[in-house]
């Protein structure tokens, strides 16, 4: 016999109790009511972990999953569900217990009028905006957010460290990004208002990185967790005035299990840096390693397994 796993996501999707018991092999107890004798420190309930259909997010979810299993929890992985509109109803209902999210992006989803931009302010606003029954655990330094990025050679030639330093460049400077970036609250108009930087705009879309590397643009909107920050000679300019919406990795968990899983998952957030998230993404996109193997090695390297 083996422990019946309770996939509340599947139950929420309409899978019958009979089917759930069948999947539990020779288990005879009702998985909705009775804790398993073999369950870990989670008190009997299986911890359902979800992820977006995005390789970087799945790696983080896999790290959570393996760490919780190592701590004695029963885990049910529900990965690659889709994007926010697809999975948030199950997160809010409690069908999914743990989900790696991003502070700024989730705050915008929950409160379109939010004005916070710094990591601390965004996190505080997010905790206020979360629906009842959800808890935000500690956020990580690692983020996946917009950046004003330049070639390292361009930064060295013009003594650039921050976005404001672009105002010292004597030749025309153009930023490339997706078309909608031009109208974003942290787009060229905001850079002009806050930093006094005059920027042309080019709607480079999916070719933004290539355009930067080719010298067709001088600044590019590159997400901070992009593998290119390790594989190419580029650097993100600092944003001391926080015009860019911070979007740090943050575990969103059901309040019912928050106390049980917080020690395990907060320890992960404490060690997940921006550079390490980029490195994890390189292992996925360049080295073609599986999320499971990447997570296992990262946990071992950080003494968390």
PyMOL commands that set and color helices and strands:
alter all, ss='L'
color gray80, all
select helices_A, chain A and resi 8-12+17-23+55-70+84-93+103-110+119-129+152-158+163-168+179-183+188-195+205-213+228-231+255-271+274-285+291-301
alter helices_A, ss='H'
color red, helices_A
select strands_A, chain A and resi 47-52+75-82+98-102+134-143+148-151+174-177+200-203+219-221+234-236+248-254
alter strands_A, ss='S'
color yellow, strands_A
deselect
rebuild
show_as cartoon
